[in-house]
Amino acid sequence: MKKLENKTAVITGGTSGIGLSIAKLFVKEGANVVVTGRKQEALNKAIKELGNTAIAIKADVSKLNEIEYLYKTVGEKFGKIDVLVANAGVYPLSPLSEFTEALFDHASDINFKGTFFTVQKSLQYLNDGASIILLSSTVNDKGIPGHSAYSATKAAVRSLVRSFSAELVDRKIRVNVLSPGLIETPIFNSISSSAEEAKAMAENMGNFTPVKRLGQPSEIATGALYLASDDSSFMLGAELLLDGGFKSL
C-alpha cells in the first residue's frame, strides 16, 4: 500500500532541489501532486520529470493574490488538500554591514511572510486531519556570519509551527517543521560566479558537518514523507532535524 494513495499534496517551491525531490517521492507514493514556482521554464521542466499525475502552477508566495489563485485552482481540480509542504524559500547571504533593505525584504517576504500566508490561505481548502509541513533550517538557532536575515526567517518559521499547531489541533491538522542541514542543491550555483566556485563551496561546506558531506535532497524527501503520512500521526508542533549532526555535535 502506497503511503499517500489518492492524497492531494501541494508543494511550494517544488521545481528544483528539495522541493522537487519531495514531489517525486510523493508521486511515487500515490499522491496527486501540485508544485509551484515563480518561473514558467522551471515549472515546465519539473512536470516533465514528475509525469502526468502532477500539475504545476506559477505562483509567487510573496504575493497573496497568487497564493489565493493557487488554492482556487487546486480546489477546482482536486477538491480538498491532504498535505501542504511550505518549501518555497530564498537564501540571501551578505555581511551585516553590507546587507541592503532590498535583500532583507526579499528574505522576509518569501521565507517568513510567504510561509505564513501559504498556510493561512490554505485553511478553507485543507481536509480535517491534513498534514502541514514547514521547511526551516538547521541554522534556525545558530549564529553564522552572513546568515543573520536568513537564520532569523527560519527561526520565525520554527516558531510558527507551534502557534499553528495550537490553533489547528481541533481540526486534527498536524503542523510540523522539517529542518535540513547543508544539502546539495542548485542553490550553490545561484550564489557562485562559476561552476568551479559552486563545487568548491559545496565541498567546503560539507566539511562543516560531522559526517563530512552534504546531504542529498532525497534524504530530506524521506523525512517529508514521514511527516506527511500516518507514520507521524503522534507528532505535532515538532521539529524533524536532518542535518548530518551539524547542530548537535
GUTINU-358814 format. One record per residue: x, y, z of N, C-alpha, C in turn. Coordinates in steps of 0.001 Angstrom, whole numbers, padded with zeros to 6 digits, always signed. Layout:
REM GUTINU-358814
XYZXYZXYZ;...
//
This chain:
REM GUTINU-358814
+000840-001199+000000+000000+000000+000000+000875+001248+000000;+000620+002136-000936+001380+003377-001000+000934+004317+000113;+001893+005045+000682+001619+005832+001880+000758+007064+001633;+000704+007542+000391-000085+008738+000093-001109+008464-001014;-001569+007242-001076-002519+006842-002118-003742+007743-002122;-004022+008342-003301-005196+009201-003521-005217+010466-002661;-004079+010823-002089-003975+012079-001352-003602+013198-002324;-003984+014414-001983-003587+015576-002762-002577+016371-001953;-001424+016630-002571-000332+017332-001889+000068+018562-002680;+000216+019679-001991+000704+020920-002582+002086+021198-002029;+003046+021455-002928+004430+021718-002537+004862+023032-003157;+005042+024060-002343+005515+025332-002888+007023+025250-003096;+007492+025964-004126+008912+025876-004456+009310+024472-004848;+008480+023828-005658+008682+022414-005964+009337+022123-007297;+010072+023090-007849+010637+022892-009191+012085+022433-009194;+012756+022453-008058+014155+022028-008020+014537+021645-006596;+015717+021078-006451+016263+020800-005141+015369+019962-004243;+015252+020402-003001+014476+019664-002006+013017+019548-002414;+012420+020636-002876+011008+020616-003247+010700+019618-004340;+011541+019567-005356+011327+018627-006456+011524+017192-005986;+012500+016951-005133+012705+015594-004606+011513+015135-003783;+010948+016042-002989+009744+015707-002222+008603+015368-003172;+008438+016189-004204+007364+015957-005178+007516+014591-005848;+008728+014241-006234+008964+012951-006894+008597+011785-005974;+008996+011879-004719+008690+010797-003779+007195+010724-003501;+006535+011852-003389+005091+011857-003150+004334+011247-004329;+004774+011548-005551+004165+010930-006730+004342+009416-006668;+005543+008981-006329+005836+007547-006228+004962+006875-005191;+004603+007621-004145+003782+007066-003067+002282+007276-003296;+001899+007656-004510+000490+007653-004893-000252+008962-004817;+000423+010064-004494-000264+011344-004314-000519+012054-005639;-001594+012828-005666-001784+013836-006707-000994+015065-006253;+000018+015441-007007+000964+016462-006558+000806+017747-007361;+000795+018859-006636+000801+020191-007239+002071+020893-006776;+002887+021334-007743+004093+022086-007391+003937+023521-007873;+004573+024435-007158+004551+025834-007554+005979+026343-007742;+006062+027444-008458+007333+028118-008671+007080+029463-009310;+008125+030261-009393+007977+031605-009950+008355+031690-011419;+009008+030655-011961+009495+030703-013339+008847+029591-014160;+008218+029972-015261+007483+029008-016074+008394+027941-016659;+009602+028337-017057+010537+027368-017631+010862+026261-016632;+011078+026641-015387+011374+025653-014353+010166+024764-014077;+008971+025350-014113+007748+024570-013917+007575+023531-015024;+007828+023942-016254+007703+023024-017390+008684+021855-017256;+009906+022164-016846+010920+021127-016681+010537+020163-015563;+010009+020698-014474+009626+019856-013343+008529+018876-013724;+007542+019343-014464+006426+018476-014851+006890+017346-015748;+007862+017590-016604+008411+016519-017435+009013+015420-016578;+009596+015809-015445+010198+014831-014549+009162+014138-013658;+008086+014841-013342+007107+014302-012391+006042+013432-013054;+005730+013702-014315+004725+012891-015008+003323+013474-014932;+002377+012772-015520+001032+013328-015725+000129+013259-014498;+000617+012731-013384-000194+012772-012155+000059+014063-011377;+000982+014876-011853+001310+016139-011185+000926+017318-012068;+000668+018452-011430+000451+019690-012174+001337+020778-011571;+001638+021776-012390+002480+022888-011949+001710+024187-012099;+001788+025035-011090+001087+026317-011100+002085+027424-010791;+002118+028419-011639+003015+029548-011423+002450+030418-010306;+003209+030549-009220+002742+031328-008075+003937+031780-007245;+003913+033040-006880+004930+033649-006023+004327+033780-004628;+004917+033098-003639+004306+033069-002306+004387+034409-001590;+005155+035346-002115+005203+036674-001501+004024+037542-001933;+003217+037028-002871+002068+037780-003391+000783+037033-003031;-000007+037628-002155-001176+036935-001613-002190+036570-002680;-002354+037404-003688-003318+037090-004740-002904+035853-005528;-001603+035619-005646-001135+034434-006362-001302+033179-005507;-001154+033317-004194-001440+032180-003304-002923+031812-003393;-003780+032816-003387-005225+032572-003488-005575+031902-004811;-004938+032338-005894-005155+031718-007205-004722+030250-007183;-003585+029976-006540-003097+028602-006414-004154+027708-005791;-004681+028103-004635-005627+027233-003927-006954+027125-004652;-007388+028190-005283-008631+028138-006072-008491+027110-007201;-007328+027123-007857-007075+026186-008954-007007+024750-008445;-006312+024544-007344-006204+023203-006764-007583+022704-006331;-008369+023576-005716-009702+023196-005272-010590+022759-006420;-010494+023480-007531-011321+023149-008691-010914+021822-009319;-009631+021507-009281-009155+020288-009946-009202+019058-009039;-008823+019209-007764-008683+018054-006880-009602+018069-005668;-010222+019195-005381-011003+019287-004155-010115+019662-002990;-010278+018984-001877-009543+019314-000666-008079+018844-000707;-007274+019492+000113-005836+019204+000193-005554+018377+001451;-004722+017340+001295-004367+016467+002408-002988+016770+002989;-002094+017264+002139-000724+017552+002567-000291+018883+001971;+000243+019745+002809+000783+021022+002350+002235+021113+002800;+003128+021315+001849+004552+021489+002148+004943+022911+001760;+005166+023745+002760+005571+025134+002516+007090+025170+002423;+007573+024966+001217+009002+024796+000978+009649+026002+000312;+008884+026846-000346+009462+027964-001098+010324+028825-000188;+011529+029122-000648+012422+029925+000166+013588+030461-000642;+014250+031458-000094+015444+032031-000703+016569+032028+000325;+017785+032164-000173+018980+032017+000669+019914+033210+000458;+019533+034386+000971+020354+035576+000766+021483+035648+001794;+022707+035748+001309+023862+035819+002188+024593+037136+001972;+024948+037786+003061+025701+039030+002978+026157+039418+004375;+027334+040022+004490+027742+040535+005798+026745+041562+006314;+026605+041644+007613+025675+042588+008224+025905+044008+007727;+027159+044415+007605+027483+045783+007213+027063+046112+005787;+026858+045085+004963+026530+045300+003556+025097+044890+003202;+024357+044405+004175+023015+043892+003886+022080+045053+003540;+021374+044922+002438+020506+046007+001970+019056+045770+002385;+018278+046831+002335+016859+046710+002621+016180+045788+001618;+016601+045882+000359+016006+045023-000675+016253+043546-000379;+017475+043206+000055+017781+041818+000413+016962+041367+001610;+016843+042248+002591+016071+041921+003789+014610+041658+003436;+014025+042555+002645+012619+042397+002273+012404+041123+001467;+013354+040812+000576+013238+039609-000249+013213+038357+000629;+014133+038298+001599+014189+037150+002508+012924+037046+003340;+012488+038173+003903+011318+038174+004782+010034+037877+004021;+009891+038479+002847+008651+038326+002076+008419+036894+001629;+009468+036172+001313+009307+034798+000836+009407+033791+001984;+010450+033885+002782+010678+032869+003816+009708+032956+004983;+009368+034186+005394+008505+034354+006570+007073+034687+006180;+006863+035834+005563+005512+036217+005140+004920+035176+004194;+005720+034712+003246+005224+033733+002282+004780+032448+002943;+005559+031970+003911+005185+030755+004634+003911+030969+005448;+003841+032095+006143+002671+032395+006972+001390+032366+006132;+001382+033079+005021+000154+033173+004232-000080+031952+003340;+000969+031191+003056+000758+029907+002381-000124+029015+003243;+000088+029038+004552-000753+028255+005463-002103+028927+005670;-002096+030218+005956-003367+030892+006263-004375+030778+005125;-003916+030995+003899-004826+030959+002748-005268+029537+002397;-004599+028539+002962-004955+027149+002654-006086+026612+003512;-006410+027286+004607-007239+026684+005647-008591+026187+005152;-009249+026944+004307-010570+026513+003827-010474+025367+002821;-009267+025106+002341-009084+024044+001341-008510+022763+001946;-008101+022809+003194-007493+021639+003831-008553+020695+004387;-008336+019418+004202-009145+018419+004878-008841+018434+006370;-009839+018168+007211-009552+017899+008613-008639+016669+008665;-007639+016717+009525-006676+015624+009593-005519+015758+008623;-005446+016896+007929-004359+017117+006979-003024+017279+007704;-001944+017170+006940-000599+017386+007461+000008+018613+006790;+000502+019533+007606+001213+020712+007104+002673+020582+007512;+003559+020761+006540+004996+020668+006779+005641+021979+006372;+006270+022644+007323+007000+023861+007024+008494+023534+006939;+009202+024191+006032+010635+023983+005887+011391+025091+006607;+012154+024702+007608+013021+025645+008299+014461+025315+007905;+015383+025364+008851+016786+025079+008571+017503+024795+009874;+018562+024035+009789+019374+023753+010966+019970+025010+011587;+020033+026115+010819+020604+027365+011352+019565+028208+012084;+018385+027654+012351+017328+028462+012972+017640+028856+014418;+018663+028260+015024+019089+028739+016336+020607+028779+016466;+021279+029035+015324+022733+029171+015323+023119+030556+014794;+024260+031041+015247+024783+032304+014749+025921+032062+013780;+025709+032424+012508+026710+032204+011461+026902+033507+010694;+028116+033966+010514+028344+035206+009774+027689+035175+008393;+027066+036289+008028+026440+036400+006715+025042+035828+006627;+024593+035151+007695+023311+034456+007671+022233+035127+008531;+022447+036342+008980+021563+036918+010000+020104+036947+009580;+019809+037494+008421+018410+037591+007982+017845+036209+007663;+018619+035385+006974+018153+034046+006622+017842+033231+007873;+018788+033213+008816+018580+032437+010038+017365+032937+010815;+017169+034261+010834+016033+034829+011556+014711+034418+010930;+014653+034399+009600+013398+033979+008950+013115+032506+009225;+014159+031692+009271+013957+030271+009526+013609+030006+010992;+014111+030847+011896+013690+030757+013293+012219+031145+013422;+011800+032133+012647+010394+032535+012650+009500+031393+012175;+009943+030675+011155+009177+029528+010651+009048+028460+011736;+010136+028205+012459+010071+027224+013553+009056+027660+014603;+008994+028951+014886+008034+029466+015860+006600+029326+015364;+006390+029565+014084+005039+029476+013525+004436+028092+013731;+005262+027068+013652+004761+025699+013782+004051+025496+015114;+004598+026060+016174+003992+025898+017491+002616+026557+017555;+002539+027802+017088+001263+028535+017136+000233+027938+016190;+000660+027591+014988-000265+026976+014035-000824+025673+014600;+000036+024883+015231-000411+023608+015807-001480+023831+016860;-001266+024825+017713-002226+025110+018781-003569+025555+018219;-003547+026279+017112-004782+026787+016517-005532+025742+015702;-004816+024766+015168-005446+023824+014234-005664+022429+014813;-005278+022226+016066-005371+020890+016645-006816+020404+016724;-007776+021310+016887-009177+020889+016957-009671+020298+015643;-009007+020648+014552-009347+020053+013251-008491+018820+012955;-007699+018431+013950-006798+017278+013795-005779+017490+012673;-005505+018768+012385-004473+019109+011406-003129+019150+012128;-002198+018345+011653-000875+018292+012263+000064+019255+011534;+000760+020093+012296+001744+021012+011731+003098+020697+012339;+004058+020378+011498+005414+020084+011951+006415+020792+011051;+007651+020836+011504+008682+021529+010737+009811+020557+010407;+010275+020657+009176+011406+019864+008703+012597+020805+008548;+013677+020524+009253+014847+021407+009248+016052+020688+008647;+016336+020950+007372+017510+020345+006740+018793+021063+007166;+019889+020339+007015+021192+020953+007173+021722+021403+005829;+022995+021196+005606+023645+021593+004356+023353+020536+003297;+022581+020928+002288+022087+019987+001285+022621+020366-000094;+022958+019372-000879+023490+019605-002228+022340+019919-003188;+022110+021190-003410+021034+021649-004294+021591+022692-005264;+020798+023092-006261+021252+024123-007209+021490+025489-006572;+021197+025647-005292+021379+026938-004633+022830+027399-004707;+023776+026455-004713+025187+026832-004774+025531+027523-006090;+024852+027134-007154+025091+027794-008445+024598+029227-008442;+023498+029470-007710+022907+030808-007711+023700+031802-006873;+024530+031310-005944+025301+032222-005100+026792+032160-005423;+027123+031571-006580+028511+031471-007014+028651+032076-008410;+029865+032456-008748+030098+033090-010054+030473+032095-011138;+030742+030837-010763+031105+029818-011745+030805+028439-011189;+030778+027453-012083+030527+026073-011661+031646+025576-010750;+032874+025990-011045+034013+025581-010231+033906+026144-008813;+033496+027416-008733+033332+028043-007421+032205+027370-006640;+031123+027030-007334+029997+026359-006674+030414+025004-006123;+031203+024260-006902+031671+022940-006462+032573+023068-005239;+033484+024038-005289+034402+024246-004163+033642+024656-002908;+032645+025517-003069+031843+025957-001927+031093+024781-001313;+030512+023939-002165+029761+022781-001677+030671+021831-000905;+031863+021573-001447+032801+020672-000773+033254+021255+000561;+033516+022554+000580+033953+023211+001808+032866+023170+002880;+031620+023447+002463+030519+023438+003418+030240+022028+003932;+030434+021036+003088+030246+019659+003522+031173+019289+004667;+032351+019883+004690+033321+019586+005750+032904+020136+007108;+031924+021037+007122+031437+021576+008390+030574+020570+009154;+030052+019574+008475+029181+018603+009131+030007+017451+009697;+029599+016891+010815+030324+015745+011378+030453+014569+010407;+029490+014401+009512+029565+013284+008564+030428+013613+007352;+030938+014854+007285+031875+015293+006240+031322+015192+004828;+030047+015499+004689+029447+015564+003354+028178+016381+003407;+027727+016822+002255+026418+017450+002152+025340+016378+002125;+024174+016742+002587+023038+015847+002453+022485+015885+001033;+021708+014884+000695+021063+014825-000618+019587+015190-000487;+019031+015871-001485+017612+016213-001435+016713+015003-001175;+017103+013843-001695+016295+012636-001498+016228+012248-000026;+017278+012563+000738+017279+012243+002165+016295+013131+002924;+016138+014365+002471+015161+015264+003075+013744+014857+002659;+013602+014383+001427+012295+013948+000945+011733+012806+001784;+012592+011889+002229+012096+010784+003059+011561+011312+004392;+012182+012367+004902+011667+012994+006122+010316+013636+005892;+010160+014283+004744+008875+014894+004411+007783+013841+004274;+008123+012691+003698+007142+011614+003565+006706+011113+004935;+007632+010992+005850+007290+010590+007217+006291+011562+007836;+006547+012862+007693+005660+013867+008277+004311+013935+007555;+004301+013621+006289+003067+013687+005502+002151+012493+005740;+002735+011366+006107+001978+010114+006199+001494+009852+007618;+000724+008800+007755+000221+008396+009069+001325+007871+009979;+002531+007660+009432+003647+007205+010260+003943+008188+011392;+003636+009474+011165+003923+010503+012174+002653+011000+012847;+001669+010135+012989+000352+010541+013489+000379+011112+014903;+001425+010802+015683+001507+011294+017066+002506+012451+017191;+002870+013044+016049+003862+014118+016031+003166+015433+015708;+003335+016411+016571+002612+017675+016427+003438+018823+016990;+003604+019884+016190+004333+021053+016642+005822+020810+016823;+006320+019766+016208+007687+019319+016467+008607+019587+015284;+009897+019414+015537+010920+019634+014514+011610+018318+014185;+011660+017996+012901+012433+016860+012423+013724+017415+011832;+014843+017126+012483+016148+017688+012129+016946+016672+011327;+017285+017031+010093+018071+016166+009224+019280+016963+008738;+020367+016921+009517+021479+017823+009218+022860+017192+009367;+022932+015885+009397+024241+015231+009496+024984+015554+010764;+024247+015958+011806+024859+016265+013088+025358+017689+013220;+025072+018548+012238+025616+019920+012235+025231+020706+013464;+023984+020595+013905+023538+021362+015068+023935+020697+016387;+023921+019398+016414+024011+018681+017686+025416+018298+018126;+026338+018111+017163+027658+017560+017519+028764+018613+017399;
//
